[in-house]
């Protein structure tokens, strides 16, 4: 579980790889639920993957990227905000 400003997230099996935006106003993290991984930003979960690694914000903080896989297919995922 993650607590942000006193608000609890749902319960996760594991939380890892916290990454802050360059201005430190937001962050993302990897969470595992029932053997699947999601990236979470502002309480919103991404698509479920088998694994996710290396969440990194862009220098301007308007997007972030991470690597993910489903089976033997690997992706580099970029999300804009």
C-alpha distance (Angstrom), angle and dihedral (degrees) to the residues before:
residue distance angle dihedral
X1 . . .
X2 3.79 . .
X3 3.81 122.7 .
X4 3.83 117.5 -154.7
X5 3.81 119.5 -179.8
X6 3.80 89.0 -18.9
X7 3.81 94.5 -52.0
X8 3.80 116.9 119.4
X9 3.78 122.0 -140.1
X10 3.75 121.8 -142.4
X11 3.78 115.1 -76.9
X12 3.78 115.1 -86.3
X13 3.79 129.7 -167.2
X14 3.81 89.9 -131.7
X15 3.82 138.9 -1.6
X16 3.81 122.6 -159.3
X17 3.80 148.2 149.8
X18 3.79 102.2 40.3
X19 3.82 111.9 -164.3
X20 3.82 123.5 -169.7
X21 3.79 124.5 -150.7
X22 3.83 114.6 -113.3
X23 3.83 91.2 -101.6
X24 3.85 90.7 46.7
X25 3.82 91.1 -127.9
X26 3.80 95.8 115.9
X27 3.77 139.9 20.3
X28 3.77 143.3 -170.5
X29 3.77 130.5 -147.4
X30 3.77 139.7 -176.1
X31 3.80 117.2 -113.7
X32 3.78 130.2 -174.7
X33 3.80 123.0 -144.3
X34 3.80 122.9 177.3
X35 3.81 92.0 -20.1
X36 3.82 95.6 -48.8
X37 3.81 128.1 104.9
X38 3.80 128.9 -133.8
X39 3.77 132.6 177.4
X40 3.81 112.8 -130.3
X41 3.82 126.6 -154.3
X42 3.79 121.6 171.5
X43 3.80 89.5 -12.6
X44 3.81 93.3 -56.5
X45 3.80 116.8 122.4
X46 3.78 125.3 -143.7
X47 3.77 126.0 -135.4
X48 3.81 112.5 -63.3
X49 3.81 117.5 -98.8
X50 3.80 134.0 179.3
X51 3.81 88.2 -116.2
X52 3.80 140.0 -7.0
X53 3.80 127.7 -161.2
X54 3.79 142.9 177.5
X55 3.83 106.0 15.9
X56 3.81 107.0 -163.6
X57 3.81 131.8 176.8
X58 3.78 122.3 -136.3
X59 3.82 114.3 -111.2
X60 3.83 91.2 -104.4
X61 3.83 91.8 48.9
X62 3.81 93.2 -128.5
X63 3.79 94.5 114.6
X64 3.76 142.2 14.8
X65 3.78 134.6 -156.5
X66 3.78 138.1 -156.4
X67 3.78 140.8 172.1
X68 3.80 119.1 -112.1
X69 3.75 140.4 168.5
X70 3.78 141.2 -155.4
X71 3.79 110.1 -166.0
X72 3.79 108.3 -45.2
X73 3.83 94.0 -21.0
X74 3.80 116.7 100.0
X75 3.80 125.9 -162.5
X76 3.77 139.2 -170.5
X77 3.79 103.7 -144.7
X78 3.82 123.2 -161.2
X79 3.80 120.7 -169.9
X80 3.80 124.1 -170.2
X81 3.80 124.4 -149.9
